[in-house]
Amino acid sequence: MARIDHLKSQVARAVRLAKAILDQHTADRLQAFAAECRTELQVLGLKTAA
């Protein structure tokens, strides 16, 4: 469960930073990182449900 909590925290942090930052390249990278974390959360959720 700790991994899931960590990923949720990282998603929230990356999205928050992406909205506040002025550099578009960095904002895009943060959004991509958040998307990767969301994907991993979905995979972990499927493994937990099985």
C-alpha positions in Angstrom: 0.0 0.0 0.0 2.9 2.4 0.6 3.7 2.3 -3.1 0.2 3.3 -4.0 0.2 6.2 -1.5 3.6 7.4 -2.8 2.4 7.3 -6.4 -0.8 9.3 -5.5 1.3 11.9 -3.8 3.7 12.1 -6.8 0.8 12.6 -9.2 -0.7 15.4 -7.1 2.7 17.1 -6.7 3.6 16.9 -10.4 0.2 18.3 -11.5 0.5 21.1 -9.0 4.0 22.0 -10.1 3.1 21.8 -13.8 0.3 24.4 -13.2 2.6 26.8 -11.3 5.7 26.6 -13.6 6.3 29.0 -16.5 8.6 26.8 -18.5 6.4 24.9 -20.9 8.9 22.1 -21.5 9.2 21.4 -17.8 5.4 21.6 -17.4 5.0 19.0 -20.2 7.6 16.7 -18.6 5.8 16.9 -15.2 2.4 16.1 -16.9 4.0 13.1 -18.6 5.4 11.9 -15.3 2.0 12.3 -13.7 0.5 10.2 -16.5 3.2 7.5 -16.0 2.3 7.4 -12.3 -1.4 7.1 -13.0 -0.7 4.2 -15.4 1.3 2.5 -12.7 -1.5 3.1 -10.2 -3.9 1.4 -12.6 -1.7 -1.6 -13.0 -1.2 -1.9 -9.2 -4.9 -1.6 -8.7 -5.5 -4.5 -11.1 -2.9 -6.6 -9.3 -4.5 -5.8 -6.0 -8.0 -6.7 -7.2 -6.8 -10.1 -8.6 
